[in-house]
Amino acid sequence: MTASLRAATVADAEAIAATMADCFTATFGHLYDPADLAQFLSELTLERWRAELADPAFAFLIAEADGAAVGFAKLGPHSLPVTPTGPMIELRQLYLTVNQQGSGLAQRMMDWTIATARERGARELFLSVYVDNHRARRFYERYGFAEVGAYTFMVGNHADEDHLMRLQL
């Protein structure tokens, strides 16, 4: 079944939290000590998701298939160690379940991300991507993102190296 996309609301907090935990664990879980992974996931509380979903500074998209969440994207305000040259926004997360990867859904979600960033007046879109996540990096590069620096992303007590990427809108 083709997934549908819609703006997420506070009522989607549980589905987004579960999707994030499932996708992050499936993609990166093997890289971490179980205690570090558990600590990282425990910080992504339902209250935090609800607060961000209710905050107009954030924009969420949820992807659903057969009545279940299969992915989401989240745009939010400046938090990465970058120096914007104008109005900017960050792609904080874009996750898809394994069974949806390669389906074209990521492209639809990125199209929404870029359109929403522009609608919000951003001239730059920033993100970070794990250095060894080559598939995601190639995906972002196809959209015109370019590396602009490095960033340390913490998962529990484990420090990952991420690439900072920027798209001029």
Buried (B, 14 or more C-beta within 10 A) or exposed (E): EEBEBEEBEEEBBEBBBBBBBBBBBEBBBEEBEEEBBEBBBEEBEEEEBBEBBEEEEBBBBBBBBEEEBBBBBBBBEBEBEBEBEEEBBBBBBBBBBEEBBEBEBBEBBBEBBBEBBEEBEBBBBBBBBBBEBEEBBEBBBEBEBEEBBEBEBEBBEBEBEBBBBBBEB
